[in-house]
Amino acid sequence: MPRVGLGSGGALSAHDKQEEAVELIKGAYNCGIRFFDTVKEDSLSEAYLGAFLRDMGDVREEVFISGRSACRTYDGAMSDLEDTFQIMGIRHLDLWLMQNVRTMAEIRALGKPGGALEAFIDVREAGAVRYIGIAGQYDPGVLTYAVDNWPIDMVVIPVNPVERVLGGFLDMTVDAALRRGIEIIGTKTLGGGHYIFPGAGISPGALFRFALSQPVAMVLAGCSSLAEVRTLAVAAEDPVPMTVEQQEAMIDKFRSRAEKLAYYRGNL
């Protein structure tokens, strides 16, 4: 699996910006990025990636495509998947994720008979998707339960210096995933751009390198410019992780404001 991927945020979530988004995706492809993430909520990223695939012709087998469903029922998830296939003009996904899982009530809904988890398992067995997983950024205990108990292949969690301060995702969830051989994908690497402080030495490149120094298979980043895409691609080419001292120095810069900067958790 690639070490970095283009996330569904940034330019891929902007309304009425298909030309710009497709150019950004092409720029990522030309920089060697082959993992492309999409989300279902408004289908923008799906539509933009579909336009890229149509423009580029026969590149589907060169790229790793991730799709998501926020439906909690079997039928709803299956409908989402078919819709994803139609929008992007494809017939299989490399990774399909249960999106934005926040509470144990959602875990129960997903896992009960007729829940979406059954749909995910069925389509993996049928070969319509290669891997299945779960994505969440709200409560590490919820994600850890799924990692400990469900037959999933991958988990998507926030990976950044803020999470090293707060704990939960980068210890409890990561430890559970490593025990079970589940691949870890990092997201919220740049904190939606809120973590970039050039004056303090916190650049996109440093944040990408920090994330890749954690025990993750890869990191996703939503990019708003070709410059950010190039920085992401360069980070993937650097095989030398940050030292422990370098990581601690980065973490210290976020320590006093970590709870406020974890805007995506919503429960602090």
N, C-alpha and C positions, 0 to 999 in steps of 0.2 A: 504494500500500500504506500502511496506517496507520503512524504513527510509533512507537506503543507497542502492546504486546499483553499480555494476561493469560497468564502462564506456567502450566505444569502442576504447579508446586510449591506450597508453602504450603497453603492450605485445600483445594486440589484434589487433594492427595496424602494427605489424612487419611482413615483408615478410619472407616466408619460415621458419616459426617458429611454425608450427601447434602443434607439441608435447609439446613445452613449453607453448603455449597459452592454450591448453586444460588442462594441469596440473594446470595452474593459475586459470582457471575457476573452476576446481574441488576443488582447495583450497578455493576459495571464497564460493562455495556451502557448503563445510565442515565447514566453519566458520559461516554459517547461512545466508549468503547473497543469496537472491532469485530474485533480479532484475538484468537483464542482458540487456545491451543496444548494438545495432548494428547500423552500418551505411552502406549505399549502395555503396558509391563511388568506392571502389575497392573490395568489398564483402569479405575482409579478415575476419572481425569480424563475419560476417554471416557464413562463412565456418567453422571458429573455433568453434563457438557456436553449429553449426550443428553437428560437430564431437563430441563435448561434449555430446549432447543429444543422439546421437547414442551409444556412449560408456556407458552412464549411464542407458540406457533402459527407463523404464516408469517413468520419472520425469517431463514430460512436464507440467502436471497440478499443479506441486509444484512451478513452477517458473513463473515469470512475465517477458515477453520478449517484448522489444521495438525495432521496426524497423523504417527505415526512407526512404524517397524518396526526391531527389532533382529535380525531373521533375516538370515542371510547367503546363503541360497539362494533361487532363483527361486520354487520352490513354497512355501517357508516365508513369503516376503514376500507372495505373492499371497494366501495363507491369512490372514495378518495383516490385509491390507487389507479382505478380505471381512468378517472379524470386526469390524473398526472400523466398517464401514458398518452392520452389524447392530446393534451396541451403541448407536451414536449415532442410528440411524434416518435415515441419509442415503444418497445414492447417488454423491456425488462429494466430493473434498477439494480445497481450494485449494492446499495444499502438503503433500507427502509426503516425509518425511525418513528417511534411513538414520541410525539412532540410535546414539549412543555408540560411534563408530568410534575405536579406540584404537591399533591396531598395523598395521604393514605386512602382516602375515599376514592380517588382516581385509580390508585393501584388496585383496589378491590373491584372497581368497575371494569378495568382492563382485563383483570385476571379471572373473572367469573365466567361460567358457561355463557356463550354468546357475546363475550367481550372481545375487544380488538386483538388481544394477545393471540387468540385462536386464529384470527385472520392472518396475522403476521407469520405464525408458524406454518399455516397451510400454504401460503404463497411461497415461502422459502422451500418447502418440500416439493412444490410443483415446479420450481425453477424460475418463477417470475421475478424473484429477487434473490440475490446471492447471499446477503447478510441481513440480519435484523438487529435492532437495538433500541435504546431508549435515550431521550435527551431531556435534561432538566437543569435548572439553575437556581431553584428556589429553596429546596430543603435537601441537604445531603443525606439525611436519614431515609427519605423516600427513595432516592436513587439507589442507595445502598441495599435496601430491601429487594429491589428488582434485580440488582446484580447478584445478590446472594441466592435468589430463589427462582429466577426465570431462565429459560434456555435461550438466552440472547448471545449475540456475538460481539457487540460493541456498546459502549456507553459514552455519551457526550456530556461533558461537564465544563464549568468555567475553570480556566487555568491561567492564573495571573498572580502578581505579587499580593494583591488584596486577599486572595484565597489562602495564601500561605500564612497570612496574619490571622485570619478568622478560623481556619481549620474546618474540617468536615469533609469537603470534597477531595482535597489533596492528601488526606490521610485515611479516613474511614472508607470512602468510596473507592479510592485508588487501591487500598490494601485488599478490599474485597474482590475487585476486578483482577488484580494480580494473582490472587489465590485461585481464581476460577479460570484463568487464561482468557479473560475477556479484554479485547482491545480498548484502549482509552483514547478518545479524541478530545482535544482541548478547544474550547471556544471562549468568547469574551476576552480574547488576548489583549486587545487594545482598549477594552472597556468602552466600546462605542466611540472611541477617540478621546474619552475623558481622562485617560491615563497618560497621555502624551504631554510631557513637560520638558521641552528641549533645554530650557535654562537650568533644569535640575539634572540633565544628563539622561532623561528618560525619553528615548526616541522609539519609533516603531520597531526599528531593528533590534534594539535592546530588549523590548518586550517580547518580540518573536523569539529571540535567542533564549530568554528566560523560560518561556513556555516549552520550548524544545529541550530544555535541560531537565524538565520534569519527566517522570516515567510514563510518557505518552507515546502512542504510535504515531500521532500526527496532530497538527493544530489547524483549525479553520480561522480565517480572518475575513470579515467583511471589509472590502476596500472601496474607497471613494475616488481614487485616482490611480493612474498608471504608475506614479512614483511609489505609492504604497504597495502595489502589486510587485514591482521590481524589488522592493525591500523584502517582501515576503519570500520571493523566489531566491534571493541571495541568502537569506537566513537558512533556507533548506540546504544550501550547498556548504554551510559551515559545519563540519563534523565535530568541532570542539565545543563541548557544553561549557556553560559558565561554571566557574569554581564555586565551592560552597561560600567562600568569602564574597565573591561577586554577587551571588544570589542574596546573601544576607544584607549586603549594602543596598541592593535594589529594594528588598522588603522593608528595610528601615525607612525608606523614603515614603512609604505608604502607611506606615504603622499608625500614625496619629489620626488618620482620616479613613481607615479601612471600612468601618461600618457605613459611613456615608457614601463611599465610593462603590460599595456593593449594591448599587441601585437595582440590579436585576433580582436580588433575593426577595426584597419586599417584606421580609418578616423579621427584620432586625430592629 
